[in-house]
Amino acid sequence: MFAPLCVVMCVLAALLSVRCNPSPVGDVVVERYSTPAACPREVKNGDYVRYHYNVTLLDGKTFDSSHQKGVPKVGLIGEGRLIAGIEKGVTGMCATLVFDVHLLDLWNKADLVVTKTVSTPKDCGRSVMRTDFARYHFNGTLLDGTQFDSSYAREQTHDSLVGEGWLIKGLDEGLLGMCVGEIRNILIPPFKGYGEKGLGRPGGSSQATLVYNVLLVDIHNAKDNITVGEPVVPESCTRRSVVGDYMRYHYNGTFLNGRTFDTRGNYENHQEAQLGADKVIDGLDQGLTGMCVGERRVVTVPPHLGHGEKGATGVPGSAVLVFELELVNLEKGVPPGYLFVWLGDSPAELFDSLDMNKNKEVPQEEFGEFIMLQVAEGKGRMKPGMDPESIMR
């Protein structure tokens, strides 16, 4: 994974001798009794370290312990600073102190955010840039592998604006350049993570190096519009769809990672909608405009033209949607509020025309018969998509 991880299990034992008459400290004996097989980075002057320790006398009696306090220590190496309380405790003592130190963390002010790509898709048409919104899954751990957060555990992706201070600095940097479907490890030093405040929970997360394993699910920008891929248009295209038209179409709906969230691919189960009637999401309404019967096209819809931050059934918040569309049928609609319109002039004596049996009455059944006759003769048009009997009622 990352080189600094090797130091997590480095364990030191130090013997510090202090004589009865205070004098310069004697030799420090260091016994490294547990180290990892590979340790490419070791502590040097100028490094910060975060560690747990037990301090005992030679008879085993505990003198001090960060384990008992529940909070590890943080110190700067090579600057002449002793562990807090040790100088006072040592002065004038006639004893040998044994330090058992477990190194948890190691970083330097010169450290950078380190990224390592675990896997990436073959095609990367777009990567994360500043001001983009990134939706991703992640596992967050400390260097010793302790998990502090996970979107997988919450069963919900995380969505955030990148490069604008919504995230800790290390994530802002680490997410840049990622492609949808890419998995990346991001190593973040404390000063680009949660710093001295830590994660706001017990267990000594102050000044902790963070390791994020991130899977990028999708990307969008607030300035994005829908995108329409290269359509497949039949040669016999005499008319394209416009606002007000009634359409029957099939679609497959997927996320950017290819996972299906909805489908109307069965030809016996098509979808119906009137363009511009606010019956479908805005992006799909735009994507269906200008299509010919028999045409196929792929439309990508950003969240602000889809289901937004709230999402919908089967669709998480802030999800980019991809629709594969095929227009099956197209009918010219009627004006808003109308159920029937004349295609030419209406009869001059409308009542006489409606009174087909000339009994001076026009019951509902007779009215319906008259309207259906006008439609059959091409003199009028009913609102598409509605059952004629329901219109007559």
N, C-alpha and C positions, 0 to 999 in steps of 0.2 A: 504494500500500500504506500504509505509515506515513510521516508527515512526516520523522522523524529519518533515514530511509534516504537522504535526499538528500545528507546530509553525508558519506557514505562515500567518495565520489570527489572531495571537495574537496581540492585539492593546493596547498600553500603553498611559496614559496621565500623565505627571509629572508636578507638580507645584514647581518651584524653587524660593525661596524668597531670595532677596539680599538687604541688608540695605544700607542707605545712607553712613554711615561710614563703609568702607570695614571691614568686620569681618567674622568669620567662617560662612559658608553657613547654613541657617536654615534647618528645617526639610523638607525633600522631600516627597511630597504627591503623591502616585501612585494610579491611578484609572484604573483598567482593565475593560474597558467597552465592549469589544468584544473578546471572546475567543472561540476556537473550543470545541466541546463536549468532545473530547478525546485529551489530550495533554501530552503524555508520556515523552516528552523531553522538558525541560525548560532551559533557559539560566543560566549558572553558571560561576564562575570565571575561566578564562583560555579559555573560548569559544570566537570564533570570531562571530560577528553578522553583517548582512547586512540589512539595514533598510532605510525606507523613514521617513521623519519627517516634520512637520510644527511647527515653533516656533512663538508664538504671545505674545503680552502684554495682560494684563487682559482686556483691552478695545477692543481686537480683532485685533489690528494693527499687521501686519506681521513683524516679526523681522528677520526671516531666513526661508528658505524652500528648501529642496532637491527636492521636486516635481517640483518647478519652474525651478531649474537647470537641471532637467531631469536625474540626476545621484544619485543613493542611496549612503549612507555612509557605510563604513566598519570600524569596530573598534574591539579592543581586550578588553574583560571585566576583571575588577579587577586589572589592572596594573597602575592605577592612571592617565590614559590618558583621557583628556576631548575631546569632539567633537571639531574639528578644528574651531577656531574663537569664540567659546563660552566664553572661559576664558577672552579673550580680551574684548568681548562685555559686559560681566557681571561686570567687574571691575569698581567700582565707581558708578554703576547705582542704582537709587532708584526705583526699579520696580520689579514686579514679572513676570517671564517668564513662559509661558505655552508650554510644549512640547507635541505634538501629534505624537506619534511614531507608525509606522506600520512595524512590524518585517517581513522581507522578507526571511531571510536565517539564518542558524545557523550551525556552524561546529567547530570542534576542530582539532588541529594538530595530535591528536591521532586517529582520525576517519579512518576507513578502507572503501574500496569499499564494498558496501552491495548489494548482489544479492538475488532476490526472484523469484523462478520459478512459473509462472502462470499456465502453462500446459506443459506436456511433452509426447511424444509418448510412446506407450507400449514397442516397441522394439527400442533399441538404440545401433546399431552395431558399431557406431563410434562417438566420440565426439571431439570437437575442442581442438587441442594441439598447442603448440608453433611452429611456422614456417608453420602452415596450412593457407590456404586461406579460409576465411569465406565469404559467400554471404548471405546478410540478408536485411530485411526490418526493419525500425525503425521509431519511433516518439521520438523526443527529446524535453523535456520541462524543464523549471525552476521549483523550488519548489512550486511556486504559480500557476503552471499550464500553464504559458505562453509558447507557442510553439516557439522554435527557429530553428528547422529543422525537415524535414520529408521526407523519401524516398518515402512514399506513395504519398505525394503531387507531387513529381517529376515523379511518375509512373515508377520508375527505382530502382532496388535493388542496394545496396552498396556492393562493393567487396574490401576486404583488407587483407593483410598479418597480421597475429596475432603474437604479442610478439616480434616484431622487430622494434618498434618505428614508424610504419606507422600511428598508431592511438594515441589518448591521452592515458595516462597511465591507466586511469580508465577503458576504453573500452578494452584495451589489457588484463587487469585482468578479467573484467566481462564476456568476451566472452569465456574464457577458460572453457572447460567441457560441453559446450552446445551440444545438439543433434539436428539433422535435424528435423524440425517441432516443436522444443521447443520454447515456448514464455517465456521470462525472463525480469524482471524489474531490472535495474542496477542503483544504487544511487552512484554518484561520487562526493566526496568533491572537492572544487575548486583547491586545490594543486595537484590533479590528473586529473584535467580537463583542462580548459583554463586559470586558474590562474588570475593574475592581468591584463593580456592583454584582457581577455574576448573573446567574439565571433567576435570582429571586427565590431561591428555595434552599433548604438545608442540604448539607453534604459537602460543602467546600467547593462550590463551583466558581468562586471568585478567582479571577486571573487564570482562567482555564483556556487552553487551546481547544478548539472545536473542530470536529471532523464531520462533514456533511456528505452523505451519499445521495445524489440528486438524480431523479429521472424527469426530464423535461417532457411534459404532456402536450402543451401547446403555447403559442405566442400570438399576441395581437397588439395593436396600437390603437389608441383612441381616435387616430386620424384615418384608420382603415375603412375602406368601403368594401362592398362585396367584390369578389373576383369571379369571373366566368371563364372556365377553361375553353379550349378549342371545341366548338360545338360540331355535332354531326347533323347536317341539315339535308333533308331529302331534296331531290331535284325539283319535285313538284311542290314548291312553296309559293302559294299565291297570296297568302295573307298571314300576318304576324299578330300575335296577341297584343291587345291594348287595354288600358284601364276600363273597367266595366264589363269586359268579356268574362264569360263563364267557361271554366276549364276543367277537364278531367285529365289527370296525370298520374303517373307512377313515380315513386321515388324511393331511394335507399338513403338513409341518413347515418353518417358516421362522424366520429371525432377525427382530429388530425392524425391520431395514431392508428386509424383504420378500424377501430372498434365500432360496431354497429349499435346505434341507440334506437333506431326505428326503421321500418321498411314498409313500403306498399308495392313490393315487387310482384305480387300475385295479380295477374290480369283480371281476376274476378273480384278484386278488392282495390279499386283505384281510389284516388283522393279527388275531391271536388272543391273548387274555390272560385270566388269571383274576384278578379283583380281589382285592387283599390278599395275593397269593402271591409278591410281590417279583419279578415277572417284567418289570416296566417301571419307569421312573424314578418316584420318589415323586410328583412333580407331575402326571404323566400318570395315575397310579393314582387320585389325588384327582380329577382332571378328568373321568375316566370314570365316577365314582360319581354315582348319581342320574339317569342318562340313561334315556330311553325308546327303544325300537326305532324307527328312522326319525328320531330327533332329530339336529339339527346344532348344534354349538356351537364357539366359539373359546376356547381356554384358553391363557393366558400363564403361563409357568413360570419363576421366577427360578432362577439357577444352583444355589443350595444345595438346590433340589428337582429339579434336572435332572442335568447331567453334571459339575457342580462345577468346581473349579479345573483339574482335569486334562483335562476335555473328553472327546471320543470321536471316532471316525472321522468326519471331515467337520464336527465341531463343536469350535470352539476353546474353551479354558478360559474359565470365567466368562461364558459366553454365555447371554443370555435367549432362551428358545425360545417360539415361538407355534405351537400345534397347531389346525388346523381338523379337527374330528372329526365322523364320522357313524356312529351305531350301526346295524349291519346285523342282528345277531342276538343274542339273549340267552337263555342257558340257566342254570338253577339248578345250582350245582356240588354237589360231595360234600365231606364233611369231609376235612381233611388226612390223608393216608395211606390213604384208601379209594379203590378202583377201582370199586366197585359198592355201592349201598345199596338196601335194601328200602323201598318206599313205604308198605307196611303191615306186618303181621306176617309173619314168615318161616314156612315150613311147619313143623309140629310135628315131623314125622319128615323131616328134611332129606335124610338119605342115601337114604331110600326115594324121595323126590321126584327126587333127582339120578340115581338108577339107573333111567333111563327104560326100558331094555329088560329090567330085572329079572334081570340075570345076576350080581348081587352085586358088580359092579365098576363103577367110574366113571372111565373113561379121560378124557384131556384133551379129546378131541373131543366126548364126551358131556356133559362139564361145560360146555363152551362153548355147545353147542346148548341146554342148559337155561337158561343165563344170558340168551342172546339171546331165548329164548321169554318169559322174565319181562319183559324190556324191551318186547317187542312187545305183550304183554298189559297193559302199564302197571302191572305189579306191582313193578318195580324200575327203577333208573336207573344207568347207567354214567357214569364220569368223562368229562365233555365234552372234546372235542378230541383224543381218543386213538383210534387204530385198534382196533376190537374184537378183531382177531386178536392184536395186541400185548398187550392186556390178558389174553387167555386163556393166553398164553405165560408 
